Structure formats: structure tokens, C-alpha cells
Amino acid sequence: MSHAPASSVATQARAESIGYLVLTYVGKRLPLQVRQSAAGHFIGTADDNGPVSRESVEYFRSYEAAEQALSTGHWQQRLHP
């Protein structure tokens, strides 16, 4: 079984606005969204059972800053969980 290179999967995931880590490690296509933890706001995914992945390297100080990063693509994708 061959896997696509990580860069092409990450590019595909970003183009579809779905989580790369959740697609790669869990096999689910979940939409990217702004999430919150004790460390701050981040870009990640969730399903009906709750949070699934933190996709962004960064934490953002506010929901608005995270939302802007998500909408403009100005955030860094984590490559490993």
C-alpha cells in the first residue's frame, strides 16, 4: 500500500479546508475550525464526540485572530500529532 507524499496530502487537505492530521492519522475528512483550549485558540477539528486534532502549530490570543488566520491561510500546519 503506497501513501501519497505528505506535501500533496497537506496541499489537498488545505484546498478542501479539512484537517491534514485527522485525515492522515484517523482517516476522517473533518472541516477545519477555530477551537479553544487552556493554551488559547487554535485551528483544529472536532466530530460529534468532541475535539479530534490540533492542526495549527500556533495558538492565537483571540477567536478573531484564529478565525482570520484560518480564512487567510496565514497559519502553519502541524505535520505530526
C-alpha positions in Angstrom: 0.0 0.0 0.0 1.5 3.3 -1.1 0.8 6.6 0.5 0.8 10.0 -1.2 3.7 12.3 -0.2 2.8 14.3 2.9 3.1 17.5 1.0 0.5 16.5 -1.6 -1.9 15.3 1.2 -1.4 18.6 3.1 -2.0 20.6 0.0 -5.2 18.6 -0.8 -6.4 18.9 2.8 -5.8 22.7 2.9 -7.5 23.1 -0.5 -10.6 21.3 0.9 -10.3 23.1 4.3 -10.1 19.8 6.1 -7.7 18.7 8.7 -4.5 17.1 7.4 -3.6 15.3 10.7 -7.1 13.9 11.2 -7.2 12.7 7.5 -3.7 11.2 7.7 -3.9 9.5 11.1 -7.6 8.9 11.7 -8.9 8.7 8.1 -11.7 11.2 8.6 -12.4 14.3 6.5 -13.3 16.9 9.1 -13.6 20.6 8.4 -11.0 23.0 9.9 -12.4 25.2 12.6 -11.3 27.5 15.4 -11.1 25.6 18.6 -10.1 26.7 22.2 -8.1 25.1 24.9 -6.4 26.3 28.1 -3.4 27.3 25.9 -5.5 29.5 23.7 -7.3 29.4 20.4 -6.1 27.1 17.6 -7.1 25.7 14.3 -8.3 22.1 14.6 -11.0 19.6 14.0 -13.8 18.0 16.0 -16.5 15.4 15.4 -19.7 14.6 17.3 -17.7 13.2 20.2 -15.6 16.3 20.7 -12.1 17.5 19.7 -10.1 15.3 17.3 -7.0 17.2 16.2 -5.0 20.4 16.7 -3.8 21.3 13.2 -2.1 24.6 13.7 1.3 25.0 15.2 0.3 28.3 16.6 -2.0 29.3 19.4 -3.8 32.6 18.9 -4.8 35.1 21.6 -8.3 35.5 20.4 -11.0 33.7 18.4 -10.9 36.6 15.9 -7.2 36.2 15.3 -7.5 32.5 14.8 -10.5 33.0 12.5 -8.5 35.5 10.4 -5.6 33.1 10.2 -7.9 30.3 9.1 -9.7 32.4 6.5 -6.5 33.9 5.0 -4.4 30.7 5.2 -1.8 32.5 7.4 -1.1 29.7 9.8 1.4 26.8 10.0 0.2 23.2 9.6 1.5 20.7 12.2 2.9 17.6 10.4 2.7 15.2 13.4 0.2 14.8 16.2 
